[in-house]
Amino acid sequence: MKKILLSLLLLFSFFINAQTVAIQSFATGFSSAVAIVHPPNDSRLFVVQKTGAIRILNTNGTINTTPFLTITGLTSGSEQGLLGLAFHPNYASNGQFFVNYTNSSGDTVIAKYTVSSNPDVANTTSTTLLTIDQPFSNHNGGSLVFGSDGYLYIGMGDGGSGNDPNGYAQNLTVDSSNPSRIFLGKILRLDVDSASPYGIPATNPFVGQAGKEEIWAYGIRNPWKFNFNRLNGDLWIADVGQDAVEEIDKVSNPLPNTGLNFGWRCYEGTSSNITGGCPAFSSTVAPFTQYNQTTARCSITGGYFYTGSMYPNFANKYFFADYCSGEIGLVSSTGSITWALDTPSVITSFGEDVNGELYITNGSTVSKIIDTSLSNTNFDKNTIRVYPNPAKTQITIDNSSNTTFNAIQLIDITGKILYAENNLNATSKTINTSHFTAGLYIVVAEDLNGNQFKSKVIIE
């Protein structure tokens, strides 16, 4: 028993001070996956394929054969196609969801769909909210996300080419020949509940100014991607750079309604770029953090601020990646960046499940992001299991190799032993957990020869 206690003290010493980020393959067989989304209070993941299909990924790693939705008549170029998906906050009752795609003319379409009577299949009819003219094929943005205010936020790139040649990101004057281009290089905010197809939130900064009332913020180059912290409403934006800097912006909740200017094309990160006619840098929103491009790093892929409970070492970290290098980076509360893992391929998108646990995709495979500093040590290659996990009233520890347990402990993340039983001489043990506080715990089992098995378990 002293051996178990010493092992756990060492384990938790490492656990508290470090994490080892790794990825674990969860499902494969996708084509050009660019988004992973879940409906509110729904454990399924919906994987968006740039080629036009949305596919359902179940909690056991299986993929539904029939797509949830297939959109036809779109363009699927290198930065075009079906790019974004957002479920209405009241999806469970109204069945509404919204997509961002590039139509056959190369323009961005924001459309509303509904689910059919079959929860795994959507209706094919849609309502178009916006069609935005795109002058080039790149910098389409793609993200659309509901904020805690219930409004739909839409991220638009600057229209493409390089260095925003037409100055769309800073432009706030409607061009009568191409009026929708006022939305390029902007973040739009719509009220999809107050009118059909949408209304304008009363707090939008340009309310009453015809043609641009939808704009919430401007000065964006190509937001790939942005997401809200689901617990506190903070907005995190990953804005792809030009030739030098990749930028991460953070806007704390409650979000301001003053028409934030994130600076592009005047500034690339904190560096001056094309500054003629530009505001002073001090009047723009400075990046929360940034990193320089290198021969390997060249394009940021935005992720999520970790809000899950499985890996406490991930707490207070924002996860992102560099598309070109395939590296996963972490941003601390002070804005410092740690490059935590170099994956073997590109990373096209992150995803977050209903519990706040994180996923990535390289386009064909969806993988979980895990912390291996709490890895399991098995008696005999995965013969031990702890279930159910998450648990509510009880957990069972048993094994398929008929290994005899001598001792079992349940320990909280501070190292405190909450349950201990010795001289078990049993191959299975059920523990009552109904009186434990919800959180992460460690199960430690020891066999007659002193071999140990450790497993994480969540008690709800």
N, C-alpha and C positions, 0 to 999 in steps of 0.2 A: 504493500500500500504506500510506503514511503516513495517507492519508485514512481508510482502513478502521480503522486502529489508533486514531486520534483519535476517530472515531465510536463505536467500541466502548468507549473509556474514558469518554466522555460517557454512553453508554448504561448502563454498569454503575454509574457514579456515581449516576445517577437510580434505577437498579434497586435498589441497596443501601439507599437512603435513603427511598424512597417506593413506594407502590403506587397504582394507579388501578383501583378496583373497578368492574367492569361486568358486565352479564349478556348472555348470548348464547343466543338461542332454540335449543332442542334438539329438542323435540317438542311438538306441539299436538294437540288433539282429546279432551282429558280433560273429565270432568264432576265438579265439586266435589271435586277432588283435595285430600287433607288429610295425606298422608304419602307419603314416598319411601324405600323400604327395599331393601337387597340382602342375599341370603343370604351366609353366610361363603364366601369364595373363589369368588364367582360374580359375573361382570361384568354380569349383567342387573340392571335396576332394576325394582322392583315398586311400582306407583303405586296407592295406596289411594284409592278414591272414596267419599265419604261416603254416597252413595246405595246402596252395597252391593257394588260390584265391585272386584276387585283385578286390575289390568291389567299386562302385562309390557311394559317398554320396553327395547328392545335397544340394543346399543352403537352401531349405525348410525343411531339415531333413529327406527326404525320401531316401531310398536305392534302387538302381536299382536291379530288380529281377535277371537279367542276369549278371554274373560277367564280368568285363572288360577283365580279363584273368584268366584262370585256368592252373596251371602248374602241370603236373602229373609226376610220377616217382621220387618223392623226398622223403627224409627222414624227418620226423617231430618229432624229439625227443625234450627233454626239452629245448635245446639251438640250435636246428637244424630246418630246414624247409625253407620256403620262408621268408626271413628276411629283405630285403631292396628293395627300388624302387627309381629310379632317372629319371626325365624327361630331355631330351636334352634341352639346352637353346633355340634351334630353333625348339622345338617340334611342334609349330603351323604350320611350313612349311615342316619339314621333318618327323614328326610323330614318331621319335625314342625315346625309353625309355630303361632303363637298370635295370636288377634285380640281386639280390644276393640270391642264394638258395643253399641248401644242397642236393646233388643228392643221389640216392639209395645206393651208395658206401660210403656215409658219407663225401664226399668231397665238398668243396665250388666251386660253378660255378658262374661266372659272365657272363651274356648273354644279348644280344641286341634283342629287339623286335620292331615291328612297329604297329601303329594303322591301322585299316582297314578303308574302306570308311565310316563306321559307327563310329562316334566319341566316342561312348560308348562301342565299342567292339574292341579288339586287334586281329591282325593276330596271329595264333598259331605257325608259323615257327619262328625259332630264329637262331642267330649266336653266338657261344660261343667265348668269349674273353679270359677267363682264367679258368682253372680247377686247384684248389689248394688242394693238399693232406692233409687231416686232420688226425693226429695220435690219437686224442681222440674226444669224442662227444661234449665236452663243449668248450667254448671260441672261438666261430666262428665269433665274430664280427657281421657284418651284414649291417652296414651303407654304403651307397655309395651316394655321393653328388657332384654336379657340383660346382666348385668355380667360382669366378668372372673372372678368367683367361680363362674360358671355358673348363678346364680340368676336368676329372672325378677322384674324390678321393674315394678310397676304404679302409675301415677300417678292418684290419684282427687281430683277437685275436692270442694269443701265441701258439695255438694248443691244449690247455687244460691240464687236470689233475690238479695238484696244484704246485705252485712255479716254473712253467715252467721247468720241469725236464730235458729237452734237451737243454735249453738255447736258444730257437729259437728267442726270442725278441731281444737279443743282437747279434745274429749270422749274420755275413755278408759274410760267406763263403758258396758257393754253394756246396751241397752234390750231387754228380753225381747219387747216387741211388735214391734220393728223391729231385730232383732239385727244385720243386715248394715250398718246405717247407722253402726256403729262404724268402718267403713272409709272414710267420707267425710272429705275433707281430709287424707288420709294417703298415704304411699308404702308399698305392700305389697311383701313379698319372699317368693317361693315357691320351693321345691325341686321342680321338675317331674319329677325323675328317681327320687327315693327311694320314692315311693308313688303310688298312683292315686286320685284324679286329680292330687294333689300332696302333698308333705310340707312340714313346717316346718323351715327351717334351724335347726340347734341353737344358732346364735349370735343369732337374732332376739331383740330386747330383752324381749318379753313371752311368751316360751316358758313354758308351764305355766299361763298365765292364759286360761282357756277363752273362746273367742269373739273373741279379739284377738291370737292368736299370729302371725297373718299380718303385723301392722304392723311396719314397720321405722322409719318416721319420721312425724311429724305436724305440724300447724300450717301446712298448705298451703291456699292459696285455690283456684287452678285452674292446675295445671302444664301449660302449652302452649308448649313441650314440654320434655322432658329427655332427655339423651343422655350416654353415656360417651365419654371420650377413648379411642379404640381402642388407643392406644399405651401409656398409663400407668394407665388405669382410673379417672381422676378423673371425678366426676359433676357435670354442669352442669345446673341447673334454671332454667327461665324461669317465674316465677310471676306470673300476670296480676293486676294491682292492682285496687283498688276505684274510688276517685275521684281519687287523687293520685299514686301511685307505682307504677312497674313495676320488678320485682325480679329480679335474677339471683343465684342461689346457687351456690356451688362447694363440693363435698365432696371432699377429697383422698383418694386411695387410699393405704393400705388403709382402707376405709370403716369408721367406728366402728359398734359394735353396742349403743349406749347409749340408743336411743330419742330421736333428735334432734328438737327442737321448733323449727320454723322461724318460729313466732311469731304467725301469723294466727289469730283475728281481733283478738288483743290489739294487734298492731303491723302497720302497713302499711309495708313497708320498715323504715326506722329511725324512723318516726313512730308515736306512740301513736294507737290507734284506739278500741277498746272494751276497757278495761283492768280492768273489775271482775272480781275473782277470778283475775287473771292473774299469771303469774310475772314477775319482774323481767326487763327486756330483756336484761340481761347473762347470763341463764341460757338464752336462746334463741340460735339460730344467726343471726348478723347477715348481711345480704346481702353478697355479694362486691362487688357494685356495684348501682346503681339509677339510674333517671332519672325526672324528673317528667313527668306528663301535661301536654299542652298542648291547644290547640284542634285540633291535627292528630294528636298522638300519644296513644293511649289504650289500647293492648293489645299486650303483647309476644308475639312468636312466637319460640320458642327454636330455636337451630340447633346448630352443632357447633364444637368446637375444631379448627382446621385441622391435619390430619396428612398432607396430600398432599405431593407433590414438584414438581408442575408450576409452582407459584408461590411461590418461597421468601420473597417479601415478605409472604406471608400467615402465615408461621410465628409461633407464639406468640400467635395471635389467636383469640378466640372470636367466631363470627359469629352474629348474631341479627337480628331485624327488628321493626319496629312494624307491626302489622297495619293500623291505621287510616291511617297516613301512607304506608305502602309503602316506608319507608326501611330500608336495611341498615346495621346498626351493627357496630362492631368493639370488642371489649374487650381491653385490653392485659394483660400479666402483673401490672400494678399496679392493675388495676381501672378505669383511665380509659376512657371511651367516646368513640369517634370515629364520627360519622355519615358514612358513606363514599359512599352512593349513594341517591338518591331515585328509586325505580322508578315507572313510570306507573300501577301498580295495587296492590291489596292483596297481601300475601304470607301464604299459609295454612300453608306448611310449608317446611322445608329437607330436603335429602337428602344422603347421602354415598355415593359409590360404593366399589368394592372397593379403589381406590387412594387413597382419602381425599380425592378431589376433590369439590367441593360443588355443589349444585343448589338451586334454589328452584322453587316453583310458586305461581301465582296462582289455582289451581283449574282452569284450562283448559290452560295451557301449562307445560311444564317447561323451565327455562333453566339453563344452566351459569353459575357464578360464575367470572369470569376476571379477570386482571390485565393491563390494556392498556398498562402501562408497558413491556412487552416486546412491543409489537405488531409485526406484520410490515410491512415496506415492500416492496411488490412491484414488479417491473420493469413488468409489464403485467397488472394485475388478476387475481391468483390463477393465473397461468400457471406459477409455480414451485411445486414440491412437494418435500418431504423425507420419505422413507419407508424402512423402516417406522418408526413412532413410537408407542410406545416401540420402541427398537432393542436388539438383543443383540450381534450380531457385525459388523454393517455397516449403513451408511446410504447411500442413493442420493439425489443431488440432480439433478433434471432438470426440463424444462419443455416445455410444449406449443406454445410460440411460436417454438421453434428459436433462442432467444436464445443467443448464444455467451458462455460463461463465460471471463473472463480470469483470475480469482483466486478461491480458496475457502479459508476458514479455519474451524477448529473451536476454540471458546474456552470455558473453564470460567467459572463464575460469579464468580471473582475477577478475571477479565480476562486470565488467562494463555492465550496462544496454544499449543494443543496439536498443531495440525496446520495447515500452510500450504502451498499450492501456487500458483505463478504461471505466467503464459503458457500457460494451459490450452488455449485455442482449441478448446473442446469444449462441447457442449450438454448433457452429462450427466457425472456423476462419482460413483463409488462409493468410499467410504472405509471401511477396516477399523477397527472400533471394539472389537474383542474384548479389547484390552489396556487400555481405559479403565475407570476406576472408575465404578461406578454413580452416576448423578446427572443433574442438569440441565445442558445445554450450549447454546451458541448457534452456529448455522451462519451464516456471512456469505459471500455470493457477490457478486462484482462483474463487471459486463459490460464490454465493450470501451470503452464511453463513460463508465465510472465510476459508473453507477447501481448501487445496492446492494439486496440482499435479505437480511433477517435472519429467522431462524426458530428457535424453541425446539425442542429435541429431548431426550428422555429416554433415557438409556442404562441398561439394566437389568443 
